[in-house]
């Protein structure tokens, strides 16, 4: 028997003292024009909170009020109720056993919805619970993945082509409504799934008996395995066609790009193919063009570093480097700086490989090694185009470094990236690449080193004490007072896909060259430079910056330790190189 309210909702809420009769009458009037349910109308009016309303419903109907945000719900369970009906009736299957299913609803008093849901879930018996609409919507987004849809379409595709290993080009040259409609639907489902989980990259990897599709989310890979491994060739061939690559070439790596629009997001896709033992592997980097350029103020960069960095980029000339390993957000920072410098009075030219974001008013040049359009060649031409500001995608060789340094000495502001792991080692790297120490000391103004650490999910963050190993590390890098602090971690919820993390935040160290550092560089003494940098009162190493984030509850202590261990290993390597020199 379905639990029901013993009286109308408005009368019940008035009897409970949650709202007044006047508020109910006003809500009923608004309901006639808006068409929304009475409870939702009262919530929108501010007469009652959703939690208050659901608590009263829970008590009156003798059903539990669930916090499903931290509940681990198996994806197979939610599939018992199709997504279209789950979203329409705001209902989610959270448990299932031999006695039936436990169904969480935002409005368990909706008898018409219950009748439909009973039919959809028959012959299973329904036990009701109540949950907030916001938590249900988050659960829909996280649990109704496209995994089943992808597997189903892959199965269709494999049936269409049977056991063929090489798919014909004629079938795949057609438009979306032509012979390759199934491949297109498969790709679209993969992209929809990737966008839903906020993936930055999609990896398509053929194996001997399976096809692996992996998404990189917050720096970590999530795997989905398809047994329909024979569809890999069709999938890769279609991606090559979309990217303008040579479909007949399967022995050499290729790079390309294409664009697509999904859920009102214009996404630029950078494609890289590589021959592997069982076919061709593809990695696609997803760049959401519709999101716009990231403002430096929204990156999480500390205010003090923002102020100092802005002062540096507003100087008329000199070189500023952004350093870090691959995937540390260097390009995002550079684009954020260019966005601030992009004024009608500034002539800005960029030399990139590849051009990731299109910028108005800025002259962007795509390097093309195949035709000899190298960084150094473009940079020489750039200097004859009367620029005020030059952005070089990466300092890759001695010639590019020297041209960039000389441009910084002749009245240009030069921004670039370098693949080093901290700010102090960057100068040594430039000298190792063949740049004269006096040139580096004269042109270089500041170095921003950065890393990305995972951000604790705000929804499931909880206080924890440092573990013994963490306390030992804390007393080593800080002091006993810091080791005694309470830190945070995420316990896992629907919003973070039970990982405890949602999103990433940048960790930064900004090294501005002062007289002692410049003197050490000019003398070619890297050890003296490192000592002078560490004595600079405004310089805070990456490891301590990450520890500050952990103290503020932005990231976990384990993330800070992981970053510090990487930096420590690299610092030891740097010290060894200094000793050898």
SULHUBEL-V221182 format. One record per residue. OMEGA is omega in radians with two decimals (* if undefined). D_LAST is the distance of its C-alpha to the last C-alpha in Angstrom with 1 decimal. Layout:
omega=OMEGA d_last=D_LAST
omega=OMEGA d_last=D_LAST
This chain:
omega=-3.11 d_last=83.0
omega=3.05 d_last=80.8
omega=-3.10 d_last=80.2
omega=3.02 d_last=81.7
omega=-3.13 d_last=82.1
omega=3.10 d_last=85.5
omega=-3.12 d_last=85.8
omega=-3.03 d_last=84.4
omega=-3.13 d_last=80.8
omega=3.13 d_last=81.8
omega=-3.14 d_last=84.6
omega=-3.10 d_last=82.2
omega=3.07 d_last=79.6
omega=3.14 d_last=82.3
omega=3.14 d_last=83.8
omega=-3.13 d_last=80.4
omega=-3.11 d_last=80.0
omega=3.12 d_last=76.8
omega=3.09 d_last=78.3
omega=3.10 d_last=81.5
omega=3.13 d_last=84.3
omega=3.13 d_last=83.5
omega=3.11 d_last=79.9
omega=3.14 d_last=81.3
omega=3.12 d_last=83.8
omega=3.13 d_last=81.1
omega=3.11 d_last=78.9
omega=3.10 d_last=81.8
omega=3.13 d_last=82.5
omega=-3.11 d_last=78.8
omega=-3.12 d_last=78.8
omega=-3.13 d_last=81.6
omega=-3.08 d_last=79.7
omega=3.13 d_last=76.2
omega=-3.14 d_last=77.3
omega=-3.13 d_last=74.8
omega=-3.05 d_last=75.8
omega=-3.12 d_last=77.2
omega=3.14 d_last=74.4
omega=3.11 d_last=71.7
omega=3.10 d_last=73.7
omega=3.11 d_last=74.0
omega=3.14 d_last=70.3
omega=3.10 d_last=69.5
omega=-3.10 d_last=72.0
omega=-3.13 d_last=70.2
omega=-3.11 d_last=73.3
omega=3.08 d_last=71.6
omega=3.14 d_last=68.1
omega=-3.14 d_last=67.5
omega=3.11 d_last=66.7
omega=-3.14 d_last=70.1
omega=-3.09 d_last=72.0
omega=3.08 d_last=70.5
omega=3.11 d_last=71.0
omega=3.10 d_last=74.7
omega=-3.14 d_last=75.1
omega=-3.12 d_last=73.4
omega=-3.10 d_last=75.9
omega=-3.09 d_last=78.9
omega=3.11 d_last=78.2
omega=3.07 d_last=77.0
omega=-3.08 d_last=73.8
omega=3.03 d_last=70.3
omega=-3.00 d_last=67.9
omega=2.90 d_last=64.5
omega=-3.04 d_last=61.0
omega=-3.07 d_last=59.7
omega=-3.13 d_last=56.3
omega=-3.10 d_last=54.8
omega=3.09 d_last=57.0
omega=-3.09 d_last=55.6
omega=-3.12 d_last=57.9
omega=3.13 d_last=57.7
omega=3.14 d_last=57.5
omega=-3.13 d_last=60.2
omega=-3.06 d_last=62.6
omega=-3.14 d_last=62.4
omega=3.07 d_last=63.2
omega=3.08 d_last=66.7
omega=-3.11 d_last=67.4
omega=-3.04 d_last=66.4
omega=-3.09 d_last=64.0
omega=3.13 d_last=66.5
omega=3.11 d_last=69.0
omega=-3.13 d_last=66.5
omega=-3.10 d_last=65.4
omega=-3.05 d_last=69.0
omega=-3.14 d_last=70.4
omega=-3.09 d_last=67.3
omega=-3.10 d_last=67.5
omega=3.05 d_last=65.0
omega=-3.10 d_last=65.5
omega=3.09 d_last=63.5
omega=3.06 d_last=65.2
omega=3.07 d_last=67.4
omega=-3.08 d_last=69.4
omega=-3.14 d_last=72.7
omega=-3.13 d_last=74.6
omega=-3.10 d_last=73.1
omega=3.00 d_last=70.3
omega=-3.03 d_last=69.1
omega=3.09 d_last=69.0
omega=-3.13 d_last=67.3
omega=3.06 d_last=68.9
omega=3.11 d_last=68.5
omega=-3.10 d_last=72.3
omega=3.12 d_last=74.1
omega=-3.13 d_last=77.4
omega=-3.04 d_last=77.4
omega=3.13 d_last=80.1
omega=3.10 d_last=80.0
omega=3.14 d_last=76.3
omega=3.11 d_last=77.0
omega=3.14 d_last=79.7
omega=-3.12 d_last=77.4
omega=3.09 d_last=74.6
omega=3.12 d_last=77.1
omega=-3.10 d_last=78.1
omega=-3.06 d_last=74.5
omega=3.14 d_last=73.5
omega=0.11 d_last=76.8
omega=-3.11 d_last=77.8
omega=3.05 d_last=75.2
omega=-3.10 d_last=76.5
omega=2.94 d_last=74.6
omega=-3.02 d_last=73.7
omega=2.96 d_last=72.7
omega=-3.13 d_last=70.0
omega=3.13 d_last=68.9
omega=-3.12 d_last=65.4
omega=-3.13 d_last=64.2
omega=3.14 d_last=64.0
omega=3.12 d_last=60.5
omega=3.11 d_last=59.3
omega=3.14 d_last=61.3
omega=3.08 d_last=59.8
omega=-3.14 d_last=56.3
omega=3.10 d_last=57.3
omega=-3.09 d_last=58.8
omega=-3.07 d_last=55.5
omega=-3.01 d_last=53.5
omega=3.11 d_last=55.9
omega=3.09 d_last=57.7
omega=-3.13 d_last=54.8
omega=-3.07 d_last=55.4
omega=-3.13 d_last=54.5
omega=-3.13 d_last=58.1
omega=3.13 d_last=58.7
omega=3.13 d_last=55.7
omega=-3.13 d_last=56.9
omega=-3.13 d_last=60.4
omega=3.09 d_last=59.5
omega=3.08 d_last=57.2
omega=3.08 d_last=60.2
omega=-3.08 d_last=62.4
omega=-3.13 d_last=60.0
omega=3.10 d_last=59.8
omega=3.14 d_last=63.6
omega=-3.04 d_last=63.9
omega=3.12 d_last=61.8
omega=-3.10 d_last=62.7
omega=-3.12 d_last=60.5
omega=3.10 d_last=59.2
omega=-3.13 d_last=55.5
omega=-3.09 d_last=55.3
omega=-3.06 d_last=56.9
omega=3.14 d_last=58.7
omega=-3.06 d_last=57.4
omega=-3.14 d_last=60.9
omega=-3.05 d_last=61.2
omega=3.12 d_last=57.8
omega=-3.04 d_last=58.3
omega=3.09 d_last=61.0
omega=-3.04 d_last=60.8
omega=-3.13 d_last=60.8
omega=-3.12 d_last=64.5
omega=-3.02 d_last=64.3
omega=-3.10 d_last=63.4
omega=-3.11 d_last=60.0
omega=-3.12 d_last=61.3
omega=3.10 d_last=60.3
omega=3.13 d_last=56.7
omega=3.12 d_last=56.6
omega=3.11 d_last=58.1
omega=3.12 d_last=55.5
omega=-3.13 d_last=52.6
omega=3.13 d_last=54.2
omega=3.11 d_last=54.6
omega=3.13 d_last=50.9
omega=3.12 d_last=49.9
omega=3.13 d_last=52.4
omega=-3.14 d_last=51.1
omega=3.12 d_last=47.5
omega=-3.11 d_last=48.5
omega=-3.13 d_last=50.6
omega=3.10 d_last=47.7
omega=-3.12 d_last=45.3
omega=3.06 d_last=43.0
omega=-3.11 d_last=40.1
omega=3.00 d_last=39.9
omega=3.10 d_last=42.4
omega=3.05 d_last=41.3
omega=-2.98 d_last=44.0
omega=3.11 d_last=43.2
omega=3.06 d_last=45.8
omega=-3.05 d_last=46.0
omega=-3.07 d_last=48.4
omega=-3.13 d_last=51.1
omega=2.99 d_last=50.1
omega=-3.13 d_last=48.7
omega=3.01 d_last=46.1
omega=-3.06 d_last=46.0
omega=3.12 d_last=43.3
omega=3.04 d_last=42.7
omega=-3.11 d_last=39.5
omega=-3.11 d_last=40.8
omega=3.08 d_last=38.5
omega=-3.12 d_last=35.5
omega=-3.11 d_last=37.5
omega=3.02 d_last=39.4
omega=-3.00 d_last=43.2
omega=3.00 d_last=44.9
omega=-3.05 d_last=48.4
omega=3.09 d_last=49.5
omega=3.09 d_last=52.3
omega=3.13 d_last=54.3
omega=-3.00 d_last=55.4
omega=-3.11 d_last=52.4
omega=-3.14 d_last=54.2
omega=-3.07 d_last=54.1
omega=-3.11 d_last=50.3
omega=3.13 d_last=51.0
omega=-3.12 d_last=53.4
omega=-3.13 d_last=51.1
omega=-3.14 d_last=48.1
omega=3.13 d_last=50.4
omega=3.12 d_last=51.8
omega=3.10 d_last=48.4
omega=3.12 d_last=47.4
omega=3.14 d_last=50.6
omega=-3.08 d_last=50.0
omega=-3.13 d_last=46.4
omega=-3.13 d_last=47.5
omega=3.12 d_last=45.6
omega=-3.07 d_last=46.7
omega=-3.14 d_last=48.9
omega=-3.10 d_last=49.2
omega=3.14 d_last=45.5
omega=-3.06 d_last=44.6
omega=-3.07 d_last=41.9
omega=3.06 d_last=39.1
omega=3.09 d_last=37.6
omega=3.10 d_last=39.1
omega=3.10 d_last=38.6
omega=3.12 d_last=41.5
omega=3.01 d_last=43.1
omega=3.14 d_last=46.6
omega=3.00 d_last=48.3
omega=3.11 d_last=51.0
omega=3.14 d_last=53.0
omega=-3.14 d_last=53.8
omega=3.11 d_last=55.5
omega=3.06 d_last=55.2
omega=3.05 d_last=51.4
omega=-3.01 d_last=50.0
omega=3.05 d_last=47.1
omega=-3.06 d_last=44.6
omega=3.03 d_last=43.4
omega=-3.00 d_last=40.2
omega=3.03 d_last=40.7
omega=3.09 d_last=38.3
omega=3.14 d_last=39.8
omega=3.10 d_last=38.3
omega=3.10 d_last=40.1
omega=-2.99 d_last=40.2
omega=-3.04 d_last=42.3
omega=3.12 d_last=45.4
omega=3.11 d_last=45.4
omega=3.05 d_last=43.3
omega=-3.13 d_last=41.4
omega=2.98 d_last=41.4
omega=3.14 d_last=39.5
omega=3.06 d_last=41.0
omega=-3.09 d_last=39.3
omega=3.13 d_last=42.1
omega=-3.09 d_last=41.8
omega=-3.11 d_last=44.8
omega=-3.09 d_last=45.6
omega=-3.14 d_last=48.7
omega=-3.12 d_last=46.7
omega=-3.13 d_last=45.5
omega=3.13 d_last=42.1
omega=3.10 d_last=40.7
omega=3.13 d_last=41.0
omega=-3.11 d_last=37.9
omega=-3.09 d_last=40.2
omega=-3.12 d_last=41.2
omega=-3.02 d_last=37.8
omega=3.12 d_last=37.7
omega=-3.14 d_last=35.0
omega=-3.08 d_last=35.6
omega=-3.10 d_last=37.6
omega=3.12 d_last=35.1
omega=3.09 d_last=32.3
omega=-3.11 d_last=35.0
omega=-3.12 d_last=36.0
omega=-3.13 d_last=32.6
omega=3.11 d_last=31.8
omega=3.10 d_last=35.1
omega=-3.14 d_last=34.5
omega=-3.08 d_last=31.3
omega=3.09 d_last=33.0
omega=3.01 d_last=35.9
omega=-3.01 d_last=33.8
omega=-3.11 d_last=34.7
omega=-3.10 d_last=31.3
omega=3.14 d_last=27.6
omega=3.05 d_last=25.5
omega=-3.11 d_last=25.7
omega=2.97 d_last=23.8
omega=-3.00 d_last=25.1
omega=3.11 d_last=22.7
omega=3.12 d_last=23.2
omega=3.10 d_last=23.8
omega=3.10 d_last=26.8
omega=-3.12 d_last=30.0
omega=3.08 d_last=28.9
omega=-3.11 d_last=31.3
omega=-3.09 d_last=29.0
omega=3.11 d_last=31.7
omega=3.12 d_last=34.4
omega=3.13 d_last=32.7
omega=3.12 d_last=32.3
omega=3.07 d_last=35.9
omega=3.09 d_last=37.0
omega=3.11 d_last=35.3
omega=3.13 d_last=36.9
omega=3.11 d_last=40.2
omega=-3.11 d_last=40.1
omega=-3.02 d_last=39.2
omega=3.13 d_last=41.8
omega=3.12 d_last=44.4
omega=-3.10 d_last=46.8
omega=-3.10 d_last=45.2
omega=3.01 d_last=41.7
omega=-3.07 d_last=41.0
omega=3.07 d_last=38.5
omega=3.09 d_last=37.1
omega=3.07 d_last=34.9
omega=-2.94 d_last=33.1
omega=3.06 d_last=33.0
omega=-0.01 d_last=32.8
omega=2.99 d_last=35.3
omega=-3.03 d_last=37.4
omega=3.14 d_last=38.0
omega=3.10 d_last=40.5
omega=-3.08 d_last=42.9
omega=3.08 d_last=43.0
omega=3.05 d_last=45.9
omega=-3.11 d_last=45.4
omega=3.12 d_last=41.8
omega=-3.08 d_last=41.1
omega=-3.10 d_last=39.1
omega=3.10 d_last=37.8
omega=3.09 d_last=37.1
omega=3.11 d_last=34.4
omega=-3.08 d_last=35.9
omega=-3.05 d_last=33.5
omega=-3.13 d_last=36.6
omega=3.10 d_last=38.0
omega=3.12 d_last=34.9
omega=-3.05 d_last=34.9
omega=3.10 d_last=31.2
omega=-3.07 d_last=29.3
omega=-3.13 d_last=28.3
omega=3.12 d_last=31.9
omega=-3.10 d_last=33.6
omega=3.09 d_last=31.3
omega=3.13 d_last=32.3
omega=-3.14 d_last=35.9
omega=-3.11 d_last=35.5
omega=3.11 d_last=34.6
omega=-3.13 d_last=38.0
omega=3.09 d_last=39.9
omega=3.12 d_last=39.7
omega=2.94 d_last=37.9
omega=-3.08 d_last=37.2
omega=3.12 d_last=34.9
omega=3.02 d_last=32.8
omega=3.11 d_last=31.5
omega=-3.06 d_last=29.1
omega=-3.13 d_last=29.2
omega=3.00 d_last=25.6
omega=-2.98 d_last=22.5
omega=-3.04 d_last=22.1
omega=-3.08 d_last=20.7
omega=-3.07 d_last=19.2
omega=3.13 d_last=22.8
omega=3.14 d_last=24.0
omega=-3.08 d_last=21.1
omega=3.11 d_last=21.7
omega=3.13 d_last=25.5
omega=3.13 d_last=25.3
omega=-3.14 d_last=23.3
omega=3.07 d_last=25.7
omega=3.12 d_last=28.6
omega=3.14 d_last=27.6
omega=-3.04 d_last=27.6
omega=2.99 d_last=31.0
omega=3.13 d_last=33.1
omega=2.96 d_last=32.4
omega=-3.09 d_last=31.4
omega=3.07 d_last=28.9
omega=3.14 d_last=28.6
omega=3.08 d_last=26.4
omega=3.13 d_last=24.8
omega=-3.12 d_last=21.3
omega=2.98 d_last=20.7
omega=-2.96 d_last=18.3
omega=2.99 d_last=19.4
omega=-3.04 d_last=19.2
omega=-3.04 d_last=19.1
omega=-3.10 d_last=15.9
omega=-3.08 d_last=13.8
omega=3.14 d_last=15.8
omega=3.10 d_last=14.2
omega=3.13 d_last=10.7
omega=3.11 d_last=12.8
omega=3.13 d_last=14.6
omega=3.08 d_last=11.7
omega=-3.13 d_last=10.6
omega=3.04 d_last=14.3
omega=3.13 d_last=14.3
omega=3.13 d_last=15.7
omega=-3.13 d_last=15.4
omega=-3.13 d_last=14.1
omega=3.14 d_last=17.5
omega=3.12 d_last=19.3
omega=-3.09 d_last=17.8
omega=-3.11 d_last=18.6
omega=-3.00 d_last=22.1
omega=-3.03 d_last=23.2
omega=-3.12 d_last=21.9
omega=-3.07 d_last=24.4
omega=3.11 d_last=24.1
omega=3.07 d_last=22.6
omega=3.06 d_last=25.0
omega=-3.11 d_last=23.7
omega=3.03 d_last=26.5
omega=3.05 d_last=27.8
omega=3.02 d_last=31.3
omega=-3.12 d_last=33.1
omega=-3.13 d_last=36.7
omega=3.11 d_last=39.4
omega=3.08 d_last=42.1
omega=-3.11 d_last=45.5
omega=-3.02 d_last=47.6
omega=-3.07 d_last=50.7
omega=3.13 d_last=49.9
omega=3.11 d_last=47.4
omega=-3.12 d_last=48.3
omega=3.09 d_last=47.1
omega=3.03 d_last=45.3
omega=3.11 d_last=43.8
omega=3.08 d_last=40.2
omega=-3.08 d_last=40.1
omega=3.14 d_last=38.9
omega=3.12 d_last=35.5
omega=3.11 d_last=35.2
omega=3.11 d_last=36.3
omega=3.11 d_last=33.7
omega=-3.13 d_last=31.0
omega=3.13 d_last=32.6
omega=3.11 d_last=32.8
omega=-3.07 d_last=29.1
omega=-3.11 d_last=28.0
omega=3.10 d_last=31.0
omega=-3.08 d_last=34.0
omega=3.13 d_last=37.2
omega=3.10 d_last=39.2
omega=-3.11 d_last=37.3
omega=-3.11 d_last=37.7
omega=-3.11 d_last=41.4
omega=3.01 d_last=41.8
omega=3.14 d_last=43.7
omega=-3.08 d_last=41.8
omega=2.95 d_last=43.2
omega=3.10 d_last=43.2
omega=-3.12 d_last=45.5
omega=-3.14 d_last=48.1
omega=3.13 d_last=48.7
omega=-3.12 d_last=51.5
omega=-3.06 d_last=53.0
omega=-3.10 d_last=51.0
omega=3.13 d_last=47.6
omega=3.09 d_last=48.9
omega=-3.13 d_last=48.7
omega=-3.05 d_last=44.9
omega=3.14 d_last=44.8
omega=3.03 d_last=42.5
omega=-3.11 d_last=43.5
omega=3.10 d_last=41.0
omega=-3.13 d_last=37.5
omega=-3.11 d_last=36.0
omega=3.01 d_last=32.7
omega=-2.96 d_last=30.2
omega=2.88 d_last=28.3
omega=-3.11 d_last=25.6
omega=3.13 d_last=25.6
omega=3.07 d_last=22.9
omega=-3.04 d_last=24.3
omega=3.05 d_last=22.1
omega=-3.04 d_last=23.4
omega=3.12 d_last=22.9
omega=3.13 d_last=20.2
omega=3.14 d_last=18.1
omega=3.11 d_last=18.9
omega=3.14 d_last=18.0
omega=3.11 d_last=14.5
omega=-3.12 d_last=14.0
omega=3.11 d_last=15.7
omega=-3.13 d_last=13.4
omega=-3.10 d_last=10.3
omega=-3.08 d_last=9.3
omega=3.13 d_last=8.9
omega=3.10 d_last=9.7
omega=3.11 d_last=12.7
omega=-3.14 d_last=13.7
omega=3.12 d_last=13.9
omega=-3.14 d_last=16.0
omega=3.13 d_last=18.1
omega=-3.12 d_last=18.9
omega=3.12 d_last=20.0
omega=-3.13 d_last=22.2
omega=-3.03 d_last=23.9
omega=-3.12 d_last=27.4
omega=-3.08 d_last=28.1
omega=3.07 d_last=25.1
omega=-3.11 d_last=26.1
omega=-3.12 d_last=23.8
omega=-3.08 d_last=25.2
omega=3.13 d_last=26.1
omega=3.07 d_last=28.3
omega=3.10 d_last=29.8
omega=3.10 d_last=30.8
omega=3.06 d_last=32.3
omega=3.11 d_last=34.3
omega=3.12 d_last=35.8
omega=3.12 d_last=36.7
omega=3.14 d_last=38.4
omega=-3.13 d_last=40.3
omega=3.14 d_last=41.5
omega=3.10 d_last=39.9
omega=-3.11 d_last=37.8
omega=3.10 d_last=37.8
omega=3.13 d_last=35.7
omega=3.07 d_last=34.7
omega=3.11 d_last=33.3
omega=3.12 d_last=31.2
omega=-3.14 d_last=30.0
omega=3.12 d_last=29.1
omega=-3.11 d_last=27.0
omega=3.12 d_last=25.3
omega=3.09 d_last=24.5
omega=-3.12 d_last=22.8
omega=-3.12 d_last=20.8
omega=3.12 d_last=19.9
omega=-3.12 d_last=18.7
omega=3.12 d_last=16.5
omega=3.09 d_last=15.2
omega=3.10 d_last=14.3
omega=3.13 d_last=12.5
omega=-3.14 d_last=10.6
omega=3.11 d_last=9.9
omega=3.13 d_last=8.7
omega=3.11 d_last=6.2
omega=3.13 d_last=5.1
omega=-3.13 d_last=5.4
omega=-3.13 d_last=3.8
omega=* d_last=0.0
